[in-house]
Amino acid sequence: MQKQPLVSAIVPVYNVAPYLEKCLNSLVNQDLQDIEIIVVNDGSTDNSQSIIDDFQLKYPHKIKSYAKANGGLSDARNFGLNKACGNYIGFVDSDDYVTTKMYREMYTLAVKHNADMVICNLQKIDENGNVIQKLTQIPNLPESIDVAKHISLFSDLSYFACNKLFKKELFQQAKFQKDLHFEDIQLVPQLLLKCSIVAQTQAYHYQYLERVNSISKTHTTKGLDILKAVEDVSHAFRQSQYKHHEKALKNFQILEGVYTYLAYLAFVKKEDDYQMMSQQLRKFIKENGIKFKEILTYTRFGQNYLLSLPLRKKIYYLLYFFHQESLLRRLLR
């Protein structure tokens, strides 16, 4: 009888043949032996499936392969969740890869601290494997974090799903929302609200590929889903065990609903779309009672967020906040 896996790593696949082998190699070679790798082919039209078949043939006790009609990232992840048998769940995007120590270290931390969620650092890499940017997650907090005592975590954290290990029970009544862009921002904060203990390692285990074609893609009105995600999280926060920490919710709304949204808005090329999305942001700010001073003085990791940014970003945000959008649009062209 096959042993129950300690970790289920879910890998949604859609037309990523050039990157898939590297991703799967990083998973089958994990130091943690009791791992299942759930590969969900979400309707790929390239030769991704043949690569998956080769790995399943070579690693039959680790690779579990499934194929389904295309339904998008959230749908593929949810499909994988329904098949997962591990005590803990991880998600790996199929064009990324991880260090061989990632899941052993993160699972060890989960057990050591009885953690509901474990987080590691990640770094952006280019297609040659060069590090573009190191994304340190929570440098100012200890290895084991009592969420109630460090509620700043809620507004400081970057809500990638891929650099985290989740206790399976967190998904009992929670799934990724289908047909919603920015599904991580919508779900992962809601999972954090169910957590008592979060553990972390400062190791850069997750390698996030910045693909050339993804950098240049056109930004559209799908960015409105960021505001929708923040509203969903805000509703969940007000129903949660942490509902009295109003400052944490306000800071989350500022980071994701203002700064993250504006970072996306900067690359919306169609003028009509830009103006409509800008109006929606100002409506969001007003409806949530976010004051201009709160945006300017928002702190992350104990320092002023705006002042910590590169000069170009500072200028962009300040021009927007001071209603100099026409000048801003000229500078961005």
C-alpha angles and dihedrals in degrees: 000000000000116000117247109256120244092212134028113203110199117206118186111201128201121160097321100130095140092057105029099087093056091048095050093043089057089054102044088050095055116138087228104084100189095072132121120206111210109199114192115192102206098200099300116185097195126070095282091117094057089053090050090049091053092052093046090052091050097041105028094158094053108032120071110185126201131173126201141162115279111277104150135258097299093049092049092049091049090049088054092048090056090055098042119115100175126112088232131035129217132180125213123184109228096237092053131069139203139218116266090243096052104099096035092055094042094047091047089054091047091055095040093055100025085238125184091206134017124201133197132184121259136202133207115236134186125232090273092056095254116146110245100175137359112222107203109194113197109354096163100058133076128255091263115042125196099210094207091055094042102038089153083082088076093063098030099053125098106228103223112145093205100069095051139083115213131199104244093234090068088074097053092104100011133078137163110275112247119231092017119118116218089034092164092062089050099048112023096062088051089053090050089055088063092053128098099178127030121185127199144190123203091217116119095232100151120073110202113198116221100205118204094230092050092054093056098042117126117258113224142172088292083089087078086077088074089067091044090052092049091050091051091050091046090055091049091047092055089055095045136096088258097053094120091063093086094161091060091054092047091051091049090052090051095048099044104021097043112020100030091043092049091049088058094042091058090072098046103117103187108088095212091051091047094052093046092048091047090054090051090053093051088048090051091051092049096045092050094047093239111166124214090238091055091055093049094045097041110134129205123189087000097302135093106273099210094049091049093060127095114269094254092056092045090055092047095052095042093050089052095046091050092051095248093137097140091056089043093054091050091052092050095052 
